[in-house]
């Protein structure tokens, strides 16, 4: 049984989870960060990125703007 990626909206997610939910490759998320289209996330002491739930909406917006 697979647990939902976001059982609680206040939680953060790692880059792979964000990419899956937004339907983009991980490299695309990193690219958008470098270009300044997606704000750089907080990092854990281990170096992992922690994205807010709003990042999924931001990625959907960026993709829809590109398609227009």
C-alpha positions as CSV (number, residue, x, y, z in Angstrom):
1,X,0.0,0.0,0.0
2,X,1.4,3.4,-1.0
3,X,1.0,6.3,1.4
4,X,0.0,9.6,0.0
5,X,2.8,12.0,-0.7
6,X,1.1,14.7,1.2
7,X,-1.2,13.5,4.0
8,X,-0.8,16.9,5.8
9,X,-0.7,20.1,3.7
10,X,1.7,21.7,6.1
11,X,4.4,19.2,5.4
12,X,7.3,19.6,2.9
13,X,8.4,17.2,0.2
14,X,11.6,16.2,-1.4
15,X,12.4,17.0,-5.1
16,X,11.4,13.6,-6.4
17,X,7.9,13.9,-4.8
18,X,7.5,17.4,-6.1
19,X,8.5,16.3,-9.6
20,X,6.1,13.4,-9.6
21,X,3.2,15.5,-8.4
22,X,3.9,18.3,-10.9
23,X,4.5,15.8,-13.8
24,X,8.0,17.0,-14.6
25,X,11.5,15.5,-14.4
26,X,13.7,16.3,-11.4
27,X,16.1,18.0,-13.8
28,X,13.4,20.4,-14.8
29,X,12.8,21.4,-11.2
30,X,16.5,22.1,-10.7
31,X,16.6,24.1,-14.0
32,X,13.6,26.3,-12.9
33,X,15.4,26.9,-9.6
34,X,18.6,28.0,-11.4
35,X,16.6,30.3,-13.7
36,X,14.8,31.9,-10.7
37,X,11.3,30.7,-11.8
38,X,11.1,28.5,-8.7
39,X,12.4,29.8,-5.4
40,X,15.2,28.0,-3.9
41,X,13.9,25.7,-1.1
42,X,15.0,25.3,2.5
43,X,17.6,22.5,2.9
44,X,17.8,19.9,5.6
45,X,21.2,19.4,7.4
46,X,21.7,16.4,5.1
47,X,21.5,18.7,2.0
48,X,18.1,17.5,0.8
49,X,15.7,20.1,-0.5
50,X,12.4,20.7,1.3
51,X,9.7,22.0,-1.0
52,X,6.4,23.6,0.2
53,X,3.1,22.3,-1.2
54,X,2.7,25.6,-3.1
55,X,5.7,24.6,-5.3
56,X,3.5,22.1,-7.1
57,X,1.1,24.9,-8.1
58,X,4.0,27.1,-9.2
59,X,5.3,24.3,-11.4
60,X,1.8,23.8,-13.0
61,X,1.7,27.6,-13.6
62,X,5.1,27.6,-15.3
63,X,4.2,24.7,-17.5
64,X,0.8,26.2,-18.5
65,X,2.5,29.5,-19.3
66,X,5.0,27.8,-21.5
67,X,2.2,26.0,-23.4
68,X,0.4,29.3,-24.0
